[in-house]
Amino acid sequence: MGAGAVGLASAYALARRGLSVVVLEKQRAIGQGVSSRNSEVVHGGLYYPTGSLKARLCVAGRRALYPFLDAHKVVYRKCGKLVVATSVAEAPRLAAIAEQARENEVEASPS
């Protein structure tokens, strides 16, 4: 497995099940392949259709991620997400996103 986000997560899950795992990475350090070109954000699940696999996995994954990081003493910055309208015409879309987030049970970050 590679040493990107998916490879390391998969290796960790397999190792926890008692399997022997080897992580091989062609880059000089972990997370420098495809993982280095992602948005580097935790997806909240607020945009996806309610009940969809993406919505469920985003919400469940986000809820599991922070306790995992804390337990393993991984430093992170939980800065939240700000969704804004840039014009009055976008206000209905902003309201629709807020409603989708509520339907997907995406909790607001404490301010």
Gaussian input, Z-matrix of N, CA and C with variables (Angstrom, degrees):
# hf/3-21g

backbone

0 1
 N
 C     1     B1
 C     2     B2     1     A1
 N     3     B3     2     A2     1     D1
 C     4     B4     3     A3     2     D2
 C     5     B5     4     A4     3     D3
 N     6     B6     5     A5     4     D4
 C     7     B7     6     A6     5     D5
 C     8     B8     7     A7     6     D6
 N     9     B9     8     A8     7     D7
 C    10    B10     9     A9     8     D8
 C    11    B11    10    A10     9     D9
 N    12    B12    11    A11    10    D10
 C    13    B13    12    A12    11    D11
 C    14    B14    13    A13    12    D12
 N    15    B15    14    A14    13    D13
 C    16    B16    15    A15    14    D14
 C    17    B17    16    A16    15    D15
 N    18    B18    17    A17    16    D16
 C    19    B19    18    A18    17    D17
 C    20    B20    19    A19    18    D18
 N    21    B21    20    A20    19    D19
 C    22    B22    21    A21    20    D20
 C    23    B23    22    A22    21    D21
 N    24    B24    23    A23    22    D22
 C    25    B25    24    A24    23    D23
 C    26    B26    25    A25    24    D24
 N    27    B27    26    A26    25    D25
 C    28    B28    27    A27    26    D26
 C    29    B29    28    A28    27    D27
 N    30    B30    29    A29    28    D28
 C    31    B31    30    A30    29    D29
 C    32    B32    31    A31    30    D30
 N    33    B33    32    A32    31    D31
 C    34    B34    33    A33    32    D32
 C    35    B35    34    A34    33    D33
 N    36    B36    35    A35    34    D34
 C    37    B37    36    A36    35    D35
 C    38    B38    37    A37    36    D36
 N    39    B39    38    A38    37    D37
 C    40    B40    39    A39    38    D38
 C    41    B41    40    A40    39    D39
 N    42    B42    41    A41    40    D40
 C    43    B43    42    A42    41    D41
 C    44    B44    43    A43    42    D42
 N    45    B45    44    A44    43    D43
 C    46    B46    45    A45    44    D44
 C    47    B47    46    A46    45    D45
 N    48    B48    47    A47    46    D46
 C    49    B49    48    A48    47    D47
 C    50    B50    49    A49    48    D48
 N    51    B51    50    A50    49    D49
 C    52    B52    51    A51    50    D50
 C    53    B53    52    A52    51    D51
 N    54    B54    53    A53    52    D52
 C    55    B55    54    A54    53    D53
 C    56    B56    55    A55    54    D54
 N    57    B57    56    A56    55    D55
 C    58    B58    57    A57    56    D56
 C    59    B59    58    A58    57    D57
 N    60    B60    59    A59    58    D58
 C    61    B61    60    A60    59    D59
 C    62    B62    61    A61    60    D60
 N    63    B63    62    A62    61    D61
 C    64    B64    63    A63    62    D62
 C    65    B65    64    A64    63    D63
 N    66    B66    65    A65    64    D64
 C    67    B67    66    A66    65    D65
 C    68    B68    67    A67    66    D66
 N    69    B69    68    A68    67    D67
 C    70    B70    69    A69    68    D68
 C    71    B71    70    A70    69    D69
 N    72    B72    71    A71    70    D70
 C    73    B73    72    A72    71    D71
 C    74    B74    73    A73    72    D72
 N    75    B75    74    A74    73    D73
 C    76    B76    75    A75    74    D74
 C    77    B77    76    A76    75    D75
 N    78    B78    77    A77    76    D76
 C    79    B79    78    A78    77    D77
 C    80    B80    79    A79    78    D78
 N    81    B81    80    A80    79    D79
 C    82    B82    81    A81    80    D80
 C    83    B83    82    A82    81    D81
 N    84    B84    83    A83    82    D82
 C    85    B85    84    A84    83    D83
 C    86    B86    85    A85    84    D84
 N    87    B87    86    A86    85    D85
 C    88    B88    87    A87    86    D86
 C    89    B89    88    A88    87    D87
 N    90    B90    89    A89    88    D88
 C    91    B91    90    A90    89    D89
 C    92    B92    91    A91    90    D90
 N    93    B93    92    A92    91    D91
 C    94    B94    93    A93    92    D92
 C    95    B95    94    A94    93    D93
 N    96    B96    95    A95    94    D94
 C    97    B97    96    A96    95    D95
 C    98    B98    97    A97    96    D96
 N    99    B99    98    A98    97    D97
 C   100   B100    99    A99    98    D98
 C   101   B101   100   A100    99    D99
 N   102   B102   101   A101   100   D100
 C   103   B103   102   A102   101   D101
 C   104   B104   103   A103   102   D102
 N   105   B105   104   A104   103   D103
 C   106   B106   105   A105   104   D104
 C   107   B107   106   A106   105   D105
 N   108   B108   107   A107   106   D106
 C   109   B109   108   A108   107   D107
 C   110   B110   109   A109   108   D108
 N   111   B111   110   A110   109   D109
 C   112   B112   111   A111   110   D110
 C   113   B113   112   A112   111   D111
 N   114   B114   113   A113   112   D112
 C   115   B115   114   A114   113   D113
 C   116   B116   115   A115   114   D114
 N   117   B117   116   A116   115   D115
 C   118   B118   117   A117   116   D116
 C   119   B119   118   A118   117   D117
 N   120   B120   119   A119   118   D118
 C   121   B121   120   A120   119   D119
 C   122   B122   121   A121   120   D120
 N   123   B123   122   A122   121   D121
 C   124   B124   123   A123   122   D122
 C   125   B125   124   A124   123   D123
 N   126   B126   125   A125   124   D124
 C   127   B127   126   A126   125   D125
 C   128   B128   127   A127   126   D126
 N   129   B129   128   A128   127   D127
 C   130   B130   129   A129   128   D128
 C   131   B131   130   A130   129   D129
 N   132   B132   131   A131   130   D130
 C   133   B133   132   A132   131   D131
 C   134   B134   133   A133   132   D132
 N   135   B135   134   A134   133   D133
 C   136   B136   135   A135   134   D134
 C   137   B137   136   A136   135   D135
 N   138   B138   137   A137   136   D136
 C   139   B139   138   A138   137   D137
 C   140   B140   139   A139   138   D138
 N   141   B141   140   A140   139   D139
 C   142   B142   141   A141   140   D140
 C   143   B143   142   A142   141   D141
 N   144   B144   143   A143   142   D142
 C   145   B145   144   A144   143   D143
 C   146   B146   145   A145   144   D144
 N   147   B147   146   A146   145   D145
 C   148   B148   147   A147   146   D146
 C   149   B149   148   A148   147   D147
 N   150   B150   149   A149   148   D148
 C   151   B151   150   A150   149   D149
 C   152   B152   151   A151   150   D150
 N   153   B153   152   A152   151   D151
 C   154   B154   153   A153   152   D152
 C   155   B155   154   A154   153   D153
 N   156   B156   155   A155   154   D154
 C   157   B157   156   A156   155   D155
 C   158   B158   157   A157   156   D156
 N   159   B159   158   A158   157   D157
 C   160   B160   159   A159   158   D158
 C   161   B161   160   A160   159   D159
 N   162   B162   161   A161   160   D160
 C   163   B163   162   A162   161   D161
 C   164   B164   163   A163   162   D162
 N   165   B165   164   A164   163   D163
 C   166   B166   165   A165   164   D164
 C   167   B167   166   A166   165   D165
 N   168   B168   167   A167   166   D166
 C   169   B169   168   A168   167   D167
 C   170   B170   169   A169   168   D168
 N   171   B171   170   A170   169   D169
 C   172   B172   171   A171   170   D170
 C   173   B173   172   A172   171   D171
 N   174   B174   173   A173   172   D172
 C   175   B175   174   A174   173   D173
 C   176   B176   175   A175   174   D174
 N   177   B177   176   A176   175   D175
 C   178   B178   177   A177   176   D176
 C   179   B179   178   A178   177   D177
 N   180   B180   179   A179   178   D178
 C   181   B181   180   A180   179   D179
 C   182   B182   181   A181   180   D180
 N   183   B183   182   A182   181   D181
 C   184   B184   183   A183   182   D182
 C   185   B185   184   A184   183   D183
 N   186   B186   185   A185   184   D184
 C   187   B187   186   A186   185   D185
 C   188   B188   187   A187   186   D186
 N   189   B189   188   A188   187   D187
 C   190   B190   189   A189   188   D188
 C   191   B191   190   A190   189   D189
 N   192   B192   191   A191   190   D190
 C   193   B193   192   A192   191   D191
 C   194   B194   193   A193   192   D192
 N   195   B195   194   A194   193   D193
 C   196   B196   195   A195   194   D194
 C   197   B197   196   A196   195   D195
 N   198   B198   197   A197   196   D196
 C   199   B199   198   A198   197   D197
 C   200   B200   199   A199   198   D198
 N   201   B201   200   A200   199   D199
 C   202   B202   201   A201   200   D200
 C   203   B203   202   A202   201   D201
 N   204   B204   203   A203   202   D202
 C   205   B205   204   A204   203   D203
 C   206   B206   205   A205   204   D204
 N   207   B207   206   A206   205   D205
 C   208   B208   207   A207   206   D206
 C   209   B209   208   A208   207   D207
 N   210   B210   209   A209   208   D208
 C   211   B211   210   A210   209   D209
 C   212   B212   211   A211   210   D210
 N   213   B213   212   A212   211   D211
 C   214   B214   213   A213   212   D212
 C   215   B215   214   A214   213   D213
 N   216   B216   215   A215   214   D214
 C   217   B217   216   A216   215   D215
 C   218   B218   217   A217   216   D216
 N   219   B219   218   A218   217   D217
 C   220   B220   219   A219   218   D218
 C   221   B221   220   A220   219   D219
 N   222   B222   221   A221   220   D220
 C   223   B223   222   A222   221   D221
 C   224   B224   223   A223   222   D222
 N   225   B225   224   A224   223   D223
 C   226   B226   225   A225   224   D224
 C   227   B227   226   A226   225   D225
 N   228   B228   227   A227   226   D226
 C   229   B229   228   A228   227   D227
 C   230   B230   229   A229   228   D228
 N   231   B231   230   A230   229   D229
 C   232   B232   231   A231   230   D230
 C   233   B233   232   A232   231   D231
 N   234   B234   233   A233   232   D232
 C   235   B235   234   A234   233   D233
 C   236   B236   235   A235   234   D234
 N   237   B237   236   A236   235   D235
 C   238   B238   237   A237   236   D236
 C   239   B239   238   A238   237   D237
 N   240   B240   239   A239   238   D238
 C   241   B241   240   A240   239   D239
 C   242   B242   241   A241   240   D240
 N   243   B243   242   A242   241   D241
 C   244   B244   243   A243   242   D242
 C   245   B245   244   A244   243   D243
 N   246   B246   245   A245   244   D244
 C   247   B247   246   A246   245   D245
 C   248   B248   247   A247   246   D246
 N   249   B249   248   A248   247   D247
 C   250   B250   249   A249   248   D248
 C   251   B251   250   A250   249   D249
 N   252   B252   251   A251   250   D250
 C   253   B253   252   A252   251   D251
 C   254   B254   253   A253   252   D252
 N   255   B255   254   A254   253   D253
 C   256   B256   255   A255   254   D254
 C   257   B257   256   A256   255   D255
 N   258   B258   257   A257   256   D256
 C   259   B259   258   A258   257   D257
 C   260   B260   259   A259   258   D258
 N   261   B261   260   A260   259   D259
 C   262   B262   261   A261   260   D260
 C   263   B263   262   A262   261   D261
 N   264   B264   263   A263   262   D262
 C   265   B265   264   A264   263   D263
 C   266   B266   265   A265   264   D264
 N   267   B267   266   A266   265   D265
 C   268   B268   267   A267   266   D266
 C   269   B269   268   A268   267   D267
 N   270   B270   269   A269   268   D268
 C   271   B271   270   A270   269   D269
 C   272   B272   271   A271   270   D270
 N   273   B273   272   A272   271   D271
 C   274   B274   273   A273   272   D272
 C   275   B275   274   A274   273   D273
 N   276   B276   275   A275   274   D274
 C   277   B277   276   A276   275   D275
 C   278   B278   277   A277   276   D276
 N   279   B279   278   A278   277   D277
 C   280   B280   279   A279   278   D278
 C   281   B281   280   A280   279   D279
 N   282   B282   281   A281   280   D280
 C   283   B283   282   A282   281   D281
 C   284   B284   283   A283   282   D282
 N   285   B285   284   A284   283   D283
 C   286   B286   285   A285   284   D284
 C   287   B287   286   A286   285   D285
 N   288   B288   287   A287   286   D286
 C   289   B289   288   A288   287   D287
 C   290   B290   289   A289   288   D288
 N   291   B291   290   A290   289   D289
 C   292   B292   291   A291   290   D290
 C   293   B293   292   A292   291   D291
 N   294   B294   293   A293   292   D292
 C   295   B295   294   A294   293   D293
 C   296   B296   295   A295   294   D294
 N   297   B297   296   A296   295   D295
 C   298   B298   297   A297   296   D296
 C   299   B299   298   A298   297   D297
 N   300   B300   299   A299   298   D298
 C   301   B301   300   A300   299   D299
 C   302   B302   301   A301   300   D300
 N   303   B303   302   A302   301   D301
 C   304   B304   303   A303   302   D302
 C   305   B305   304   A304   303   D303
 N   306   B306   305   A305   304   D304
 C   307   B307   306   A306   305   D305
 C   308   B308   307   A307   306   D306
 N   309   B309   308   A308   307   D307
 C   310   B310   309   A309   308   D308
 C   311   B311   310   A310   309   D309
 N   312   B312   311   A311   310   D310
 C   313   B313   312   A312   311   D311
 C   314   B314   313   A313   312   D312
 N   315   B315   314   A314   313   D313
 C   316   B316   315   A315   314   D314
 C   317   B317   316   A316   315   D315
 N   318   B318   317   A317   316   D316
 C   319   B319   318   A318   317   D317
 C   320   B320   319   A319   318   D318
 N   321   B321   320   A320   319   D319
 C   322   B322   321   A321   320   D320
 C   323   B323   322   A322   321   D321
 N   324   B324   323   A323   322   D322
 C   325   B325   324   A324   323   D323
 C   326   B326   325   A325   324   D324
 N   327   B327   326   A326   325   D325
 C   328   B328   327   A327   326   D326
 C   329   B329   328   A328   327   D327
 N   330   B330   329   A329   328   D328
 C   331   B331   330   A330   329   D329
 C   332   B332   331   A331   330   D330

   B1=1.4435
   B2=1.5112
   B3=1.3065
   B4=1.4535
   B5=1.5172
   B6=1.3109
   B7=1.4631
   B8=1.5192
   B9=1.3308
   B10=1.4541
   B11=1.5157
   B12=1.3084
   B13=1.4640
   B14=1.5236
   B15=1.3286
   B16=1.4651
   B17=1.5240
   B18=1.3131
   B19=1.4635
   B20=1.5151
   B21=1.3268
   B22=1.4679
   B23=1.5220
   B24=1.3365
   B25=1.4713
   B26=1.5231
   B27=1.3183
   B28=1.4664
   B29=1.5192
   B30=1.3189
   B31=1.4586
   B32=1.5239
   B33=1.3100
   B34=1.4661
   B35=1.5317
   B36=1.3403
   B37=1.4643
   B38=1.5259
   B39=1.3119
   B40=1.4690
   B41=1.5261
   B42=1.3242
   B43=1.4730
   B44=1.5280
   B45=1.3196
   B46=1.4745
   B47=1.5209
   B48=1.3195
   B49=1.4710
   B50=1.5220
   B51=1.3254
   B52=1.4581
   B53=1.5080
   B54=1.3059
   B55=1.4600
   B56=1.5199
   B57=1.3164
   B58=1.4602
   B59=1.5297
   B60=1.2999
   B61=1.4595
   B62=1.5217
   B63=1.3222
   B64=1.4568
   B65=1.5225
   B66=1.3109
   B67=1.4552
   B68=1.5251
   B69=1.3127
   B70=1.4627
   B71=1.5200
   B72=1.2916
   B73=1.4634
   B74=1.5155
   B75=1.3220
   B76=1.4625
   B77=1.5285
   B78=1.3447
   B79=1.4652
   B80=1.5350
   B81=1.3164
   B82=1.4664
   B83=1.5276
   B84=1.3341
   B85=1.4641
   B86=1.5229
   B87=1.3284
   B88=1.4604
   B89=1.5236
   B90=1.3279
   B91=1.4527
   B92=1.5148
   B93=1.3237
   B94=1.4593
   B95=1.5228
   B96=1.3223
   B97=1.4581
   B98=1.5186
   B99=1.3178
   B100=1.4581
   B101=1.5267
   B102=1.3317
   B103=1.4654
   B104=1.5250
   B105=1.3140
   B106=1.4691
   B107=1.5233
   B108=1.3311
   B109=1.4599
   B110=1.5271
   B111=1.3279
   B112=1.4673
   B113=1.5211
   B114=1.2952
   B115=1.4642
   B116=1.5271
   B117=1.3199
   B118=1.4632
   B119=1.5174
   B120=1.3321
   B121=1.4545
   B122=1.5228
   B123=1.3160
   B124=1.4533
   B125=1.5216
   B126=1.3066
   B127=1.4612
   B128=1.5208
   B129=1.3294
   B130=1.4572
   B131=1.5119
   B132=1.3191
   B133=1.4505
   B134=1.5111
   B135=1.3238
   B136=1.4569
   B137=1.5167
   B138=1.3043
   B139=1.4615
   B140=1.5242
   B141=1.3059
   B142=1.4635
   B143=1.5214
   B144=1.3395
   B145=1.4689
   B146=1.5342
   B147=1.3101
   B148=1.4608
   B149=1.5224
   B150=1.3185
   B151=1.4617
   B152=1.5107
   B153=1.3324
   B154=1.4710
   B155=1.5214
   B156=1.3185
   B157=1.4584
   B158=1.5227
   B159=1.3249
   B160=1.4658
   B161=1.5216
   B162=1.3282
   B163=1.4698
   B164=1.5267
   B165=1.3168
   B166=1.4729
   B167=1.5214
   B168=1.3349
   B169=1.4667
   B170=1.5246
   B171=1.3234
   B172=1.4668
   B173=1.5183
   B174=1.3214
   B175=1.4634
   B176=1.5213
   B177=1.3298
   B178=1.4694
   B179=1.5299
   B180=1.3219
   B181=1.4588
   B182=1.5175
   B183=1.3268
   B184=1.4713
   B185=1.5192
   B186=1.3187
   B187=1.4653
   B188=1.5259
   B189=1.3180
   B190=1.4684
   B191=1.5294
   B192=1.3197
   B193=1.4597
   B194=1.5195
   B195=1.3194
   B196=1.4649
   B197=1.5312
   B198=1.3273
   B199=1.4750
   B200=1.5388
   B201=1.3373
   B202=1.4626
   B203=1.5271
   B204=1.3277
   B205=1.4671
   B206=1.5221
   B207=1.3254
   B208=1.4692
   B209=1.5212
   B210=1.3259
   B211=1.4702
   B212=1.5264
   B213=1.3260
   B214=1.4655
   B215=1.5301
   B216=1.3376
   B217=1.4578
   B218=1.5331
   B219=1.3355
   B220=1.4597
   B221=1.5285
   B222=1.3029
   B223=1.4621
   B224=1.5323
   B225=1.3109
   B226=1.4573
   B227=1.5180
   B228=1.3003
   B229=1.4630
   B230=1.5207
   B231=1.3064
   B232=1.4631
   B233=1.5254
   B234=1.3181
   B235=1.4640
   B236=1.5214
   B237=1.3200
   B238=1.4526
   B239=1.5198
   B240=1.3053
   B241=1.4581
   B242=1.5194
   B243=1.2909
   B244=1.4507
   B245=1.5291
   B246=1.3287
   B247=1.4579
   B248=1.5221
   B249=1.3163
   B250=1.4692
   B251=1.5243
   B252=1.3064
   B253=1.4621
   B254=1.5171
   B255=1.3170
   B256=1.4676
   B257=1.5114
   B258=1.3305
   B259=1.4679
   B260=1.5215
   B261=1.3022
   B262=1.4689
   B263=1.5250
   B264=1.3168
   B265=1.4614
   B266=1.5336
   B267=1.3198
   B268=1.4673
   B269=1.5219
   B270=1.3193
   B271=1.4614
   B272=1.5266
   B273=1.3346
   B274=1.4672
   B275=1.5301
   B276=1.3164
   B277=1.4768
   B278=1.5185
   B279=1.3143
   B280=1.4585
   B281=1.5317
   B282=1.3339
   B283=1.4693
   B284=1.5284
   B285=1.3327
   B286=1.4672
   B287=1.5251
   B288=1.3274
   B289=1.4709
   B290=1.5179
   B291=1.3275
   B292=1.4723
   B293=1.5270
   B294=1.3269
   B295=1.4644
   B296=1.5275
   B297=1.3324
   B298=1.4700
   B299=1.5218
   B300=1.3128
   B301=1.4686
   B302=1.5287
   B303=1.3224
   B304=1.4728
   B305=1.5222
   B306=1.3292
   B307=1.4701
   B308=1.5307
   B309=1.3336
   B310=1.4652
   B311=1.5256
   B312=1.3481
   B313=1.4597
   B314=1.5200
   B315=1.3385
   B316=1.4605
   B317=1.5226
   B318=1.3148
   B319=1.4539
   B320=1.5185
   B321=1.3129
   B322=1.4624
   B323=1.5152
   B324=1.3180
   B325=1.4580
   B326=1.5187
   B327=1.3345
   B328=1.4707
   B329=1.5253
   B330=1.3283
   B331=1.4623
   B332=1.4949
   A1=108.86
   A2=114.80
   A3=119.53
   A4=110.16
   A5=115.71
   A6=121.30
   A7=111.70
   A8=116.26
   A9=121.05
   A10=109.36
   A11=116.36
   A12=121.12
   A13=112.03
   A14=117.67
   A15=120.87
   A16=111.01
   A17=116.96
   A18=120.20
   A19=112.74
   A20=117.05
   A21=120.50
   A22=111.80
   A23=116.97
   A24=119.99
   A25=110.27
   A26=116.91
   A27=120.52
   A28=111.13
   A29=116.99
   A30=121.15
   A31=111.05
   A32=116.24
   A33=121.21
   A34=110.50
   A35=116.63
   A36=120.76
   A37=111.43
   A38=117.02
   A39=120.39
   A40=111.66
   A41=116.49
   A42=120.55
   A43=110.77
   A44=117.30
   A45=120.53
   A46=111.58
   A47=117.44
   A48=121.92
   A49=111.52
   A50=116.45
   A51=120.63
   A52=115.13
   A53=118.24
   A54=120.84
   A55=110.33
   A56=115.98
   A57=121.02
   A58=107.99
   A59=115.57
   A60=120.68
   A61=109.02
   A62=115.74
   A63=121.68
   A64=107.26
   A65=116.75
   A66=121.68
   A67=106.89
   A68=115.24
   A69=121.70
   A70=108.23
   A71=116.61
   A72=120.46
   A73=109.57
   A74=116.81
   A75=119.67
   A76=112.48
   A77=117.70
   A78=120.70
   A79=109.51
   A80=117.09
   A81=121.77
   A82=113.21
   A83=117.61
   A84=121.17
   A85=109.57
   A86=116.08
   A87=119.81
   A88=111.04
   A89=115.39
   A90=121.23
   A91=116.05
   A92=118.10
   A93=119.29
   A94=113.56
   A95=117.23
   A96=120.44
   A97=109.53
   A98=116.25
   A99=121.84
   A100=110.87
   A101=117.54
   A102=120.57
   A103=112.68
   A104=117.15
   A105=119.78
   A106=111.93
   A107=116.66
   A108=119.57
   A109=112.86
   A110=116.62
   A111=117.68
   A112=109.87
   A113=116.95
   A114=120.34
   A115=113.07
   A116=117.32
   A117=123.59
   A118=112.37
   A119=115.45
   A120=121.02
   A121=108.53
   A122=115.54
   A123=121.28
   A124=106.30
   A125=117.15
   A126=120.84
   A127=110.06
   A128=116.13
   A129=121.85
   A130=114.40
   A131=118.49
   A132=121.49
   A133=114.25
   A134=117.29
   A135=118.24
   A136=114.09
   A137=119.49
   A138=120.71
   A139=114.16
   A140=118.29
   A141=121.31
   A142=112.42
   A143=116.93
   A144=120.09
   A145=111.69
   A146=116.13
   A147=121.72
   A148=110.18
   A149=115.38
   A150=121.26
   A151=114.21
   A152=117.52
   A153=119.54
   A154=109.51
   A155=115.51
   A156=120.32
   A157=110.93
   A158=117.57
   A159=120.53
   A160=111.47
   A161=116.55
   A162=119.59
   A163=110.21
   A164=117.02
   A165=120.36
   A166=111.75
   A167=116.84
   A168=119.77
   A169=112.06
   A170=117.51
   A171=119.83
   A172=110.72
   A173=116.93
   A174=120.70
   A175=110.32
   A176=117.30
   A177=120.33
   A178=111.25
   A179=116.61
   A180=120.43
   A181=112.44
   A182=115.87
   A183=119.49
   A184=110.71
   A185=116.35
   A186=119.72
   A187=112.07
   A188=117.42
   A189=120.95
   A190=112.27
   A191=117.22
   A192=120.93
   A193=113.78
   A194=117.61
   A195=119.38
   A196=112.93
   A197=120.15
   A198=118.68
   A199=112.19
   A200=116.84
   A201=120.54
   A202=110.44
   A203=116.57
   A204=120.22
   A205=111.26
   A206=116.47
   A207=120.38
   A208=111.02
   A209=116.84
   A210=121.45
   A211=112.14
   A212=116.24
   A213=120.63
   A214=112.72
   A215=115.37
   A216=121.61
   A217=113.18
   A218=114.85
   A219=121.16
   A220=107.51
   A221=116.02
   A222=121.14
   A223=109.42
   A224=116.46
   A225=121.80
   A226=108.87
   A227=115.02
   A228=120.73
   A229=107.64
   A230=116.38
   A231=122.05
   A232=107.11
   A233=115.86
   A234=120.02
   A235=113.49
   A236=118.53
   A237=120.82
   A238=111.83
   A239=115.17
   A240=120.93
   A241=107.98
   A242=115.40
   A243=121.48
   A244=107.60
   A245=116.37
   A246=121.48
   A247=106.49
   A248=116.35
   A249=120.33
   A250=110.98
   A251=114.78
   A252=121.66
   A253=106.78
   A254=116.61
   A255=120.08
   A256=112.30
   A257=115.45
   A258=119.61
   A259=108.19
   A260=116.37
   A261=121.53
   A262=110.14
   A263=116.73
   A264=121.10
   A265=112.43
   A266=117.41
   A267=121.64
   A268=113.13
   A269=118.34
   A270=121.25
   A271=113.12
   A272=120.18
   A273=119.00
   A274=112.61
   A275=117.32
   A276=120.35
   A277=110.23
   A278=117.00
   A279=121.65
   A280=110.32
   A281=116.59
   A282=120.85
   A283=110.80
   A284=117.34
   A285=121.37
   A286=111.04
   A287=117.30
   A288=121.08
   A289=109.71
   A290=117.20
   A291=120.74
   A292=110.58
   A293=116.96
   A294=120.79
   A295=110.96
   A296=116.93
   A297=120.95
   A298=109.95
   A299=117.33
   A300=121.14
   A301=110.77
   A302=117.49
   A303=120.51
   A304=110.96
   A305=116.78
   A306=121.10
   A307=111.89
   A308=116.55
   A309=121.38
   A310=112.54
   A311=116.73
   A312=122.88
   A313=112.84
   A314=115.38
   A315=121.72
   A316=106.78
   A317=116.05
   A318=119.83
   A319=110.42
   A320=115.00
   A321=120.60
   A322=109.33
   A323=115.81
   A324=120.34
   A325=109.22
   A326=117.30
   A327=118.55
   A328=109.91
   A329=116.87
   A330=118.71
   A331=111.69
   D1=150.60
   D2=175.97
   D3=-78.47
   D4=168.66
   D5=-177.20
   D6=-101.74
   D7=36.41
   D8=172.83
   D9=-92.80
   D10=-172.74
   D11=-176.79
   D12=-59.75
   D13=-47.86
   D14=-177.98
   D15=-70.85
   D16=-43.40
   D17=179.93
   D18=-61.65
   D19=-45.15
   D20=179.78
   D21=-67.61
   D22=-38.87
   D23=177.98
   D24=-65.26
   D25=-41.42
   D26=178.57
   D27=-66.38
   D28=-43.55
   D29=178.51
   D30=-61.06
   D31=-42.07
   D32=179.06
   D33=-61.52
   D34=-46.76
   D35=-179.23
   D36=-63.28
   D37=-41.66
   D38=179.35
   D39=-67.77
   D40=-42.01
   D41=179.09
   D42=-63.34
   D43=-37.88
   D44=178.28
   D45=-65.19
   D46=-21.36
   D47=177.30
   D48=-89.40
   D49=4.99
   D50=176.48
   D51=90.85
   D52=6.67
   D53=-179.98
   D54=-87.00
   D55=150.03
   D56=175.13
   D57=-81.11
   D58=133.87
   D59=-176.10
   D60=-132.12
   D61=139.92
   D62=174.15
   D63=-119.82
   D64=129.83
   D65=176.84
   D66=-106.37
   D67=121.07
   D68=177.53
   D69=-118.31
   D70=132.10
   D71=-178.64
   D72=-131.10
   D73=128.85
   D74=-179.64
   D75=-80.12
   D76=-20.60
   D77=178.18
   D78=-79.32
   D79=171.88
   D80=-178.54
   D81=-74.50
   D82=-23.73
   D83=-178.20
   D84=-144.57
   D85=167.44
   D86=-179.52
   D87=-68.43
   D88=150.82
   D89=174.28
   D90=68.30
   D91=21.57
   D92=-177.92
   D93=-105.28
   D94=1.74
   D95=176.55
   D96=-87.29
   D97=-128.28
   D98=-179.90
   D99=-59.17
   D100=-35.81
   D101=-178.86
   D102=-58.21
   D103=-28.62
   D104=-178.54
   D105=-75.43
   D106=-11.85
   D107=-178.20
   D108=-106.34
   D109=9.87
   D110=176.31
   D111=-85.88
   D112=-178.36
   D113=-175.13
   D114=-78.12
   D115=-8.79
   D116=178.70
   D117=55.47
   D118=36.72
   D119=175.16
   D120=-124.46
   D121=157.42
   D122=173.37
   D123=-90.08
   D124=120.05
   D125=-177.40
   D126=-76.58
   D127=125.18
   D128=-174.96
   D129=-78.54
   D130=-26.25
   D131=-178.37
   D132=91.33
   D133=16.01
   D134=-175.45
   D135=-82.29
   D136=-16.44
   D137=-176.98
   D138=-93.80
   D139=-19.57
   D140=-170.41
   D141=-83.83
   D142=151.80
   D143=179.44
   D144=-57.55
   D145=138.37
   D146=-178.97
   D147=-57.55
   D148=133.27
   D149=179.22
   D150=85.57
   D151=-10.42
   D152=-179.96
   D153=-69.36
   D154=156.79
   D155=179.34
   D156=-58.78
   D157=-42.25
   D158=179.35
   D159=-60.45
   D160=-45.24
   D161=-179.57
   D162=-62.96
   D163=-46.93
   D164=-178.02
   D165=-64.11
   D166=-43.58
   D167=-178.47
   D168=-69.61
   D169=-37.75
   D170=178.04
   D171=-62.50
   D172=-47.67
   D173=-177.90
   D174=-65.83
   D175=-48.97
   D176=-179.18
   D177=-64.61
   D178=-41.23
   D179=-179.64
   D180=-64.90
   D181=-42.13
   D182=178.71
   D183=-64.45
   D184=-41.56
   D185=-179.90
   D186=-66.37
   D187=-29.90
   D188=179.69
   D189=-85.79
   D190=-26.80
   D191=-172.76
   D192=-63.95
   D193=-50.20
   D194=-173.38
   D195=-64.68
   D196=-42.70
   D197=174.10
   D198=-61.31
   D199=-36.44
   D200=177.43
   D201=-63.23
   D202=-46.96
   D203=179.44
   D204=-61.77
   D205=-42.64
   D206=178.21
   D207=-61.84
   D208=-45.51
   D209=-178.27
   D210=-62.67
   D211=-30.34
   D212=-178.35
   D213=-102.91
   D214=11.17
   D215=176.15
   D216=55.30
   D217=41.96
   D218=176.26
   D219=-92.17
   D220=126.31
   D221=-178.94
   D222=-77.33
   D223=135.65
   D224=177.23
   D225=-149.86
   D226=166.92
   D227=175.22
   D228=-123.10
   D229=114.72
   D230=179.88
   D231=-94.78
   D232=93.92
   D233=-172.86
   D234=-99.18
   D235=-6.32
   D236=179.48
   D237=80.07
   D238=-174.88
   D239=-179.01
   D240=-133.73
   D241=135.18
   D242=178.78
   D243=-114.91
   D244=119.44
   D245=178.48
   D246=-111.67
   D247=122.86
   D248=-174.88
   D249=-128.30
   D250=154.55
   D251=170.43
   D252=-96.71
   D253=139.66
   D254=179.56
   D255=-98.90
   D256=-2.24
   D257=175.90
   D258=-155.31
   D259=163.65
   D260=178.27
   D261=-61.29
   D262=-33.37
   D263=-179.74
   D264=-62.50
   D265=-24.93
   D266=-179.94
   D267=-86.76
   D268=-6.29
   D269=-177.31
   D270=-57.64
   D271=-42.45
   D272=178.15
   D273=-62.65
   D274=-36.65
   D275=177.74
   D276=-66.39
   D277=-39.51
   D278=177.54
   D279=-61.69
   D280=-42.95
   D281=177.33
   D282=-63.47
   D283=-37.98
   D284=178.97
   D285=-66.04
   D286=-39.20
   D287=177.42
   D288=-64.89
   D289=-42.59
   D290=178.76
   D291=-61.44
   D292=-42.14
   D293=178.70
   D294=-65.62
   D295=-42.16
   D296=177.89
   D297=-60.78
   D298=-41.32
   D299=178.03
   D300=-61.89
   D301=-43.29
   D302=177.82
   D303=-62.28
   D304=-44.83
   D305=179.19
   D306=-62.19
   D307=-33.68
   D308=179.75
   D309=-85.29
   D310=3.80
   D311=179.64
   D312=60.03
   D313=39.14
   D314=175.35
   D315=-86.49
   D316=112.42
   D317=-178.59
   D318=-79.63
   D319=149.12
   D320=178.30
   D321=-74.34
   D322=146.98
   D323=174.92
   D324=-73.00
   D325=142.66
   D326=175.89
   D327=-63.28
   D328=138.74
   D329=-179.78
   D330=-94.01

